[in-house]
Amino acid sequence: MKFCDLNRQYDLYKEEIRAAMNEVLESAAFINGPAVEALAEELSAYAGVKYSFPCASGTDALLLALMALEVKPGDEVLVPAFTFIATGSMVAHWGAVPVFVDVDPVTFNIDPEQARAKITAKTVGIIPVSLYGQCPDMDGLNRLAAEHGLWVMEDGAQSFGAEYKGHKSCSLSTISTTSFFPAKPLGCYGDGGAVFTNDETLAERVRLFANHGQEKRYHHKYVGLNGRMDTLQAAVVRVKLKHFEEEILERNRAAASYTDHLAGLADTPRVLEHNRSTWAQYTIRSEKRDEIQKILTDKNIPTAIHYPMPLPRQEAFAYLNQPKNFPVSDNLAATVLSLPMHPFLTEEEIETVAQAVKEALHG
């Protein structure tokens, strides 16, 4: 059993993927080839936004969005305490200050009321992460931002394809980002990401910043970076995007089956009624997390802990000297366990995992 079975996916789409990659190889248009522009149009149509820009990684997407928003050194940006480090590290990398906010105990996403308490005169924006594939309270966050003149940037690295009140993830804020890392719900065969916005000015800045700030060849308006997505990766994502909706349905099928089998054994994930999750992870909670993980490992069932340490407790952020009162995030770090999740999980595999969890808890 694999945690995320990319081989099964490849076997299904092999001919399409090979044909798309061969087209790029034959054209030798490896940088800024036609597939990149085509992918941008398809991503925009899918997400329901005016502009999207495929880029080199989800991390680059965060950085490009911060650059486009003209975030300055010393500016404070609110980020969830419980998430992958890229969300906070790109704020710090750009010279701003990540201010950590505890998360909601149900969705594990940033808590708007906790965020309200962290706003200061230096705060310029909020980066909510749609953790594990479920969007946070975007209405609450957007209202809070409007009250204080802030921008909101959804980090949709785990949630492209998710929905919030009928609207797609990455269409819910001033600017947003996603990742196409291979294990994401929509992944390429290397690193890749994208930035989304309805704001023409922000879109143009992202386009320029990702190409060394270049307006025309060797004429540079900004100090930028090389943040482009290569054409081979764009070709792969285009093929997978054709099958993406079906895969999301299968992820939800697998998640529902897990929840049925694990009822009463562990705290299973809850998706709010107005949300559709992409189930980037299926993550349970248990005070006996370590015992469960050991039994599953002994049975060759892969697991992962997303995430074992909240961001404010990471050594990388020790220099901030911020208060470390994050009870929900600390509890999650001690109790969460992600189980195998992908669209091709069989009922037999789900039952095997559930039985192993039951054995770990009850012998």
C-alpha positions, 0 to 999 in steps of 0.5 A, spaced: 500 500 500 502 507 498 500 513 501 499 516 495 499 512 489 501 516 483 503 509 479 496 507 479 494 514 476 500 514 471 498 507 469 491 510 467 493 516 463 499 514 461 498 514 453 495 521 454 501 524 459 506 521 454 503 524 448 503 531 451 510 530 454 512 528 447 509 534 444 513 538 448 519 534 446 518 535 439 517 542 439 523 543 444 519 549 447 521 547 454 520 555 457 514 559 456 511 553 451 504 553 448 502 548 454 504 554 459 499 559 456 494 554 455 494 551 462 493 558 465 487 559 461 484 552 463 486 554 470 482 560 470 476 557 467 476 552 472 477 556 478 473 562 476 478 567 476 480 572 471 487 571 471 492 565 473 499 564 472 503 557 473 509 558 476 515 554 478 512 551 485 507 552 491 513 556 495 514 561 489 507 562 488 507 565 495 513 569 494 510 572 488 504 574 491 507 577 496 511 581 491 505 583 487 502 585 494 508 590 495 509 587 502 515 591 505 520 589 510 517 590 517 510 589 515 506 584 519 502 578 516 497 573 520 498 566 518 496 559 521 500 556 527 498 549 524 500 548 517 506 547 513 512 552 514 512 555 507 506 559 508 510 563 514 517 562 511 516 566 505 513 571 509 519 571 513 524 570 507 521 577 504 523 581 510 516 581 513 514 578 520 509 572 520 504 573 526 502 566 528 494 565 529 491 559 533 486 555 529 479 552 529 479 546 533 474 543 527 477 545 521 484 546 523 484 552 519 485 559 522 480 562 527 478 569 524 477 571 532 484 569 534 486 573 528 482 579 530 486 579 536 493 579 533 492 585 528 496 591 530 498 597 526 503 594 522 498 588 520 497 588 512 494 582 510 492 575 512 494 568 509 489 563 511 491 556 509 486 551 506 488 545 510 488 538 508 483 540 502 478 544 506 477 552 505 477 556 512 471 561 514 473 565 508 467 570 509 469 571 516 476 573 514 474 577 508 470 581 513 475 582 518 480 584 512 475 589 510 474 592 517 482 593 517 484 595 510 488 588 509 488 584 504 487 576 504 491 571 500 488 564 500 494 559 500 490 553 497 496 549 496 492 543 499 485 545 496 485 546 489 478 544 486 475 545 493 469 549 494 466 554 499 459 556 498 459 554 491 465 558 489 472 554 488 478 555 492 483 560 489 477 564 487 476 567 494 480 572 496 484 578 493 490 573 491 491 566 492 496 560 490 496 553 490 501 547 489 502 542 484 507 538 488 506 531 485 502 528 491 497 534 491 490 533 489 492 536 482 500 534 481 505 535 476 511 530 475 516 535 479 515 542 482 509 547 480 504 552 482 500 557 480 497 564 483 490 566 482 487 573 482 481 578 479 486 584 479 489 586 473 495 590 476 496 584 481 496 579 475 501 583 471 506 584 477 506 577 478 507 575 470 513 580 471 516 578 477 516 571 475 520 572 469 526 577 472 521 583 472 522 583 465 517 587 460 521 585 454 527 582 452 533 584 457 528 590 459 527 590 467 521 594 470 522 590 477 528 586 481 524 579 480 526 572 480 526 566 475 519 563 477 516 560 471 513 553 470 517 549 465 513 547 459 513 539 461 510 540 467 504 544 464 503 539 459 502 534 465 498 538 469 493 539 463 492 532 462 491 531 469 486 537 469 481 533 464 480 528 470 480 532 476 473 532 477 472 525 477 478 524 482 475 529 487 469 525 487 473 518 488 477 522 494 470 524 497 468 516 496 474 514 499 474 519 505 466 517 506 468 510 507 474 511 512 469 515 516 464 510 516 469 504 518 473 509 523 467 511 527 468 510 534 475 509 534 478 516 533 476 523 531 475 523 524 475 529 519 469 534 519 467 537 513 462 543 514 456 543 510 458 549 505 464 546 503 467 541 499 474 538 500 479 535 496 482 531 501 489 532 500 490 528 506 485 524 511 487 526 518 484 523 524 486 525 531 487 520 537 491 521 544 494 514 542 497 517 535 503 514 536 501 507 538 496 507 532 502 509 527 507 504 530 502 498 529 500 501 522 508 501 520 509 494 522 503 492 517 507 496 512 501 501 512 504 508 510 502 514 515 504 521 516 504 526 521 501 533 518 504 536 522 508 534 528 510 541 530 506 548 530 510 553 526 511 558 532 515 552 535 520 551 530 527 553 531 527 557 524 522 562 527 525 563 534 528 570 532 521 572 532 520 571 540 512 571 539 508 568 545 507 561 544 500 560 547 497 556 541 493 550 545 489 548 539 495 547 534 499 544 540 494 539 541 493 537 533 501 536 533 500 531 538 494 527 536 494 528 528 495 522 523 494 522 516 492 515 513 493 513 505 489 517 501 488 518 493 483 517 488 484 510 487 484 507 494 480 500 494 474 498 499 479 493 501 485 497 502 480 502 506 478 496 511 485 494 512 487 500 514 481 501 519 482 494 522 489 496 523 487 502 527 482 498 531 487 493 533 492 498 535 486 501 540 483 495 542 488 489 541 
